[in-house]
């Protein structure tokens, strides 16, 4: 279960990015494509929840 550490790391990083996105109110621009800030927040929050849940699930089976 060597991936549990990576799940925790990615979960923490995406949580920090989500908190940073809460302070931003303008749409994100990526290669000329405008991304709605609410969509970016939801995606980042989903990634954080899935990674942290994966970590806790892997940790439970050890």
C-alpha positions as CSV (number, residue, x, y, z in Angstrom):
1,X,0.0,0.0,0.0
2,X,2.6,2.5,-1.0
3,X,0.1,4.8,-2.6
4,X,-1.5,5.8,0.6
5,X,1.1,8.5,1.3
6,X,0.6,9.9,-2.2
7,X,-3.2,10.0,-1.7
8,X,-2.6,12.0,1.5
9,X,-0.1,14.4,-0.2
10,X,-2.4,15.0,-3.1
11,X,-5.4,15.5,-0.8
12,X,-3.6,18.1,1.3
13,X,-2.3,19.9,-1.8
14,X,-5.7,20.0,-3.5
15,X,-7.2,21.2,-0.2
16,X,-4.8,24.1,-0.1
17,X,-5.5,25.0,-3.7
18,X,-9.2,24.9,-3.0
19,X,-8.8,27.3,-0.1
20,X,-6.8,29.5,-2.4
21,X,-9.5,29.4,-5.0
22,X,-12.0,30.6,-2.4
23,X,-10.2,33.9,-2.2
24,X,-10.4,34.4,-6.0
25,X,-13.5,35.7,-7.7
26,X,-12.5,36.1,-11.4
27,X,-12.6,33.2,-13.9
28,X,-9.4,31.3,-14.5
29,X,-7.7,31.5,-17.9
30,X,-5.9,28.5,-19.2
31,X,-4.4,28.7,-22.7
32,X,-7.0,31.3,-23.8
33,X,-9.9,29.2,-22.4
34,X,-11.9,30.8,-19.6
35,X,-12.9,28.5,-16.8
36,X,-15.6,29.4,-14.4
37,X,-14.3,29.8,-10.8
38,X,-17.1,27.7,-9.4
39,X,-16.3,24.8,-11.7
40,X,-12.6,25.0,-10.7
41,X,-13.5,25.0,-7.0
42,X,-15.9,22.0,-7.4
43,X,-13.3,20.0,-9.3
44,X,-10.5,20.8,-6.8
45,X,-12.8,20.0,-3.8
46,X,-13.8,16.7,-5.5
47,X,-10.1,15.8,-6.0
48,X,-9.4,16.6,-2.4
49,X,-12.3,14.6,-1.0
50,X,-11.5,11.6,-3.2
51,X,-7.8,11.5,-2.3
52,X,-8.4,12.0,1.5
53,X,-11.1,9.3,1.4
54,X,-8.8,7.0,-0.4
55,X,-6.1,7.6,2.1
56,X,-8.4,6.9,5.0
57,X,-9.8,3.8,3.3
58,X,-6.3,2.4,2.6
59,X,-5.2,3.3,6.2
60,X,-8.1,1.3,7.6
61,X,-7.2,-1.9,5.9
62,X,-3.6,-2.0,7.2
